[in-house]
Amino acid sequence: MSAAVKYTLGRIGLFVVVLAALWFVEMNIFLRLMLALVFSAALSFFLLKGWRDEMAGEMAEAAVRRRADKERLRSALAGDDQPTDGEPGDRRD
């Protein structure tokens, strides 16, 4: 399971747990939802730090990979890139 999915499910889970804890407190439903949102965000800052860092690492790796692919494509379109033996697009007439 990807780190982004784990972190998102963790955030949703914390929200549901805090909302369930506040369910028995007598107050407006809108206020209850807002308090659950604020408290779950604060808790996730501490409790889900590992998953958040893992997700940030995956996102940084993906950004580097996309940047490298973009540069490779730009150089290939500019004609600077010479295909090596066995690469797709290598035609010897």
MARBA-3410 file (N, C-alpha, C, O; in Angstrom, 1 decimal):
93
0.9,-1.2,0.0,0.0,0.0,0.0,0.9,1.2,0.0,1.9,1.3,0.7 ~ 0.6,2.2,-0.8,1.4,3.4,-0.9,1.3,4.2,0.4,0.3,4.1,1.1 ~ 2.3,5.0,0.6,2.4,5.8,1.8,1.3,6.9,1.8,0.7,7.2,2.9 ~ 0.9,7.4,0.6,-0.1,8.4,0.5,-1.5,7.8,1.0,-2.3,8.5,1.6 ~ -1.7,6.6,0.6,-3.0,5.9,0.9,-3.0,5.7,2.4,-4.0,5.9,3.1
-1.9,5.2,3.0,-1.8,4.9,4.4,-2.1,6.2,5.2,-2.8,6.2,6.2 ~ -1.4,7.3,4.8,-1.5,8.5,5.5,-3.0,9.1,5.4,-3.5,9.6,6.4 ~ -3.5,9.0,4.3,-4.9,9.5,4.1,-5.9,8.7,4.9,-6.8,9.3,5.6 ~ -5.8,7.4,4.9,-6.6,6.5,5.7,-6.4,6.8,7.2,-7.3,6.7,8.0 ~ -5.2,7.1,7.6,-4.9,7.4,9.0,-5.5,8.7,9.4,-6.1,8.8,10.5
-5.5,9.7,8.5,-6.1,11.0,8.8,-7.6,10.8,9.0,-8.3,11.3,9.9 ~ -8.2,10.1,8.1,-9.7,9.8,8.1,-10.0,9.0,9.4,-11.0,9.3,10.1 ~ -9.2,8.0,9.7,-9.5,7.2,10.9,-9.4,8.1,12.2,-10.2,7.9,13.1 ~ -8.4,9.0,12.3,-8.3,9.8,13.4,-9.5,10.8,13.5,-10.0,11.0,14.6 ~ -9.9,11.3,12.4,-11.1,12.1,12.4,-12.3,11.4,12.9,-13.1,11.9,13.7
-12.5,10.2,12.5,-13.7,9.4,12.9,-13.6,9.1,14.4,-14.6,9.1,15.1 ~ -12.4,8.7,14.9,-12.2,8.4,16.3,-12.5,9.6,17.2,-13.2,9.5,18.2 ~ -12.0,10.8,16.8,-12.2,12.0,17.5,-13.7,12.4,17.5,-14.3,12.8,18.5 ~ -14.3,12.3,16.3,-15.8,12.6,16.2,-16.6,11.6,17.0,-17.6,12.1,17.7 ~ -16.2,10.4,17.1,-17.0,9.4,17.9,-16.8,9.8,19.4,-17.7,9.6,20.2
-15.6,10.3,19.8,-15.4,10.7,21.2,-16.2,11.9,21.5,-16.7,12.0,22.6 ~ -16.4,12.8,20.6,-17.2,14.0,20.8,-18.7,13.8,20.6,-19.5,14.7,20.9 ~ -19.1,12.6,20.1,-20.5,12.4,19.8,-21.4,12.5,21.0,-22.6,12.9,20.9 ~ -20.9,12.2,22.2,-21.7,12.2,23.4,-21.7,13.5,24.1,-22.4,13.6,25.1 ~ -21.0,14.4,23.6,-20.9,15.8,24.2,-22.1,16.6,23.6,-22.2,16.6,22.3
-22.8,17.2,24.4,-24.0,18.0,23.9,-23.5,19.3,23.3,-23.1,20.3,24.0 ~ -23.6,19.4,22.0,-23.2,20.6,21.3,-23.8,20.5,19.8,-24.2,19.5,19.4 ~ -23.7,21.6,19.1,-24.1,21.7,17.7,-23.3,20.7,16.9,-22.1,20.6,17.1 ~ -23.9,20.1,15.9,-23.2,19.1,15.1,-22.1,19.8,14.3,-21.1,19.2,14.1 ~ -22.4,21.0,13.8,-21.3,21.7,13.0,-20.1,22.0,13.9,-19.0,21.8,13.5
-20.3,22.4,15.2,-19.2,22.7,16.1,-18.5,21.3,16.4,-17.3,21.3,16.5 ~ -19.3,20.3,16.5,-18.7,19.0,16.8,-17.8,18.5,15.6,-16.7,18.0,15.9 ~ -18.2,18.8,14.4,-17.4,18.4,13.2,-16.2,19.3,13.1,-15.1,18.7,12.8 ~ -16.3,20.5,13.4,-15.1,21.4,13.4,-14.1,21.1,14.4,-12.9,21.1,14.2 ~ -14.6,20.8,15.6,-13.6,20.4,16.7,-12.9,19.1,16.4,-11.7,18.9,16.6
-13.7,18.1,15.8,-13.1,16.9,15.4,-12.0,17.1,14.3,-11.0,16.4,14.3 ~ -12.3,18.0,13.4,-11.3,18.3,12.3,-10.0,18.9,12.9,-8.9,18.5,12.6 ~ -10.2,19.9,13.8,-9.0,20.5,14.4,-8.2,19.5,15.3,-7.0,19.5,15.2 ~ -8.9,18.8,16.2,-8.2,17.9,17.0,-7.6,16.7,16.3,-6.4,16.3,16.6 ~ -8.2,16.2,15.3,-7.6,15.1,14.5,-6.4,15.6,13.7,-5.4,14.9,13.5
-6.4,16.9,13.2,-5.3,17.5,12.5,-4.1,17.6,13.5,-3.0,17.3,13.1 ~ -4.4,18.0,14.7,-3.3,18.2,15.7,-2.7,16.8,16.1,-1.5,16.7,16.2 ~ -3.6,15.9,16.3,-3.1,14.5,16.6,-2.3,13.9,15.5,-1.3,13.2,15.7 ~ -2.8,14.1,14.2,-2.1,13.5,13.1,-0.7,14.1,13.0,0.2,13.4,12.5 ~ -0.5,15.3,13.4,0.9,15.9,13.3,1.9,15.1,14.1,3.0,15.0,13.7
1.4,14.6,15.2,2.3,13.8,16.1,2.3,12.3,15.8,3.3,11.6,15.8 ~ 1.1,11.8,15.7,0.9,10.3,15.6,1.2,9.8,14.2,1.6,8.6,14.1 ~ 1.1,10.6,13.2,1.3,10.0,11.8,2.6,10.6,11.2,2.7,10.7,9.9 ~ 3.5,11.0,12.0,4.7,11.7,11.5,5.5,10.7,10.5,6.0,11.1,9.5 ~ 5.6,9.5,10.9,6.3,8.5,10.1,5.7,8.3,8.7,6.4,8.3,7.7
4.4,8.1,8.7,3.7,8.0,7.4,3.8,9.2,6.6,3.9,9.2,5.3 ~ 3.7,10.4,7.2,3.8,11.7,6.5,5.2,11.8,5.9,5.3,12.2,4.7 ~ 6.3,11.5,6.6,7.6,11.5,6.1,7.8,10.5,4.9,8.5,10.8,3.9 ~ 7.3,9.3,5.1,7.3,8.3,4.0,6.6,8.8,2.8,7.2,8.6,1.7 ~ 5.5,9.4,2.9,4.7,10.0,1.8,5.5,11.1,1.1,5.6,11.1,-0.1
6.1,12.0,1.9,6.9,13.0,1.3,8.1,12.5,0.5,8.5,13.0,-0.5 ~ 8.8,11.4,1.1,9.9,10.8,0.4,9.4,10.2,-1.0,10.1,10.4,-2.0 ~ 8.3,9.5,-1.0,7.8,9.0,-2.2,7.5,10.1,-3.3,7.7,9.9,-4.4 ~ 6.9,11.2,-2.8,6.6,12.3,-3.7,7.8,12.9,-4.2,7.9,13.3,-5.4 ~ 8.9,13.1,-3.4,10.1,13.6,-3.9,10.8,12.7,-4.9,11.3,13.2,-5.9
10.8,11.4,-4.7,11.3,10.5,-5.7,10.6,10.6,-7.0,11.2,10.5,-8.1 ~ 9.3,10.7,-6.9,8.4,10.8,-8.1,8.7,12.1,-8.9,8.8,12.1,-10.1 ~ 9.0,13.1,-8.2,9.3,14.4,-8.8,10.6,14.3,-9.5,10.8,14.8,-10.6 ~ 11.6,13.7,-8.9,12.9,13.6,-9.5,12.8,12.7,-10.8,13.4,13.0,-11.8 ~ 12.1,11.6,-10.7,11.9,10.7,-11.8,11.2,11.4,-13.0,11.5,11.3,-14.1
10.1,12.2,-12.6,9.4,13.0,-13.7,10.3,14.0,-14.3,10.3,14.2,-15.6 ~ 11.1,14.7,-13.5,12.0,15.7,-14.1,13.1,15.0,-15.0,13.4,15.6,-16.1 ~ 13.6,13.9,-14.6,14.6,13.2,-15.5,13.9,12.7,-16.8,14.5,12.8,-17.9 ~ 12.7,12.2,-16.7,12.0,11.8,-17.9,11.7,12.9,-18.8,11.8,12.8,-20.0 ~ 11.4,14.1,-18.2,11.1,15.3,-19.0,12.3,15.7,-19.7,12.3,16.1,-20.9
13.5,15.7,-19.0,14.7,16.2,-19.7,15.1,15.2,-20.8,15.6,15.6,-21.8 ~ 14.9,13.9,-20.6,15.2,12.9,-21.6,14.4,13.1,-22.8,14.8,13.0,-23.9 ~ 13.1,13.4,-22.6,12.2,13.6,-23.7,12.6,14.9,-24.5,12.5,14.9,-25.7 ~ 12.9,15.9,-23.7,13.3,17.2,-24.4,14.5,17.0,-25.2,14.6,17.5,-26.4 ~ 15.5,16.3,-24.7,16.7,16.1,-25.5,16.5,15.1,-26.7,17.1,15.3,-27.7
15.6,14.2,-26.5,15.3,13.3,-27.7,14.5,14.1,-28.7,14.8,13.9,-29.9 ~ 13.6,15.0,-28.4,12.9,15.8,-29.3,13.8,16.8,-30.0,13.6,17.2,-31.2 ~ 14.8,17.2,-29.3,15.8,18.2,-29.9,16.8,17.5,-30.8,17.5,18.2,-31.5 ~ 16.8,16.2,-30.7,17.8,15.5,-31.6,19.1,15.3,-30.9,20.1,14.8,-31.6 ~ 19.3,15.7,-29.7,20.6,15.5,-29.0,20.8,14.1,-28.5,22.0,13.7,-28.3
19.8,13.4,-28.4,19.9,12.0,-27.8,20.1,11.0,-28.9,19.2,10.9,-29.8 ~ 21.1,10.2,-28.9,21.4,9.2,-29.8,21.0,7.9,-29.2,21.5,7.5,-28.2 ~ 20.0,7.1,-29.9,19.6,5.8,-29.3,20.8,4.8,-29.3,21.6,4.8,-30.3 ~ 20.9,4.0,-28.3,21.9,3.0,-28.2,21.3,1.7,-28.7,20.1,1.6,-29.0 ~ 22.2,0.7,-28.9,21.7,-0.6,-29.4,20.6,-1.2,-28.5,20.8,-1.3,-27.3
19.6,-1.7,-29.1,18.5,-2.3,-28.3,17.4,-1.4,-27.8,16.4,-1.9,-27.3 ~ 17.6,-0.1,-27.9,16.5,0.8,-27.4,15.4,0.9,-28.4,15.7,0.8,-29.6 ~ 14.2,1.1,-28.0,13.1,1.3,-29.0,13.4,2.5,-29.8,13.9,3.5,-29.3 ~ 13.0,2.4,-31.0,13.3,3.6,-31.9,14.6,3.5,-32.6,14.9,4.4,-33.5 ~ 15.4,2.5,-32.3,16.7,2.3,-32.9,16.5,1.6,-34.3,16.3,0.4,-34.3
16.6,2.4,-35.4,16.4,1.8,-36.7,17.7,1.9,-37.5,18.3,3.0,-37.6 ~ 18.1,0.8,-38.0,19.3,0.8,-38.9,18.9,0.4,-40.2,18.5,-0.7,-40.5 ~ 18.9,1.4,-41.1,18.4,1.1,-42.5,19.6,0.8,-43.4,19.4,0.6,-44.6
END
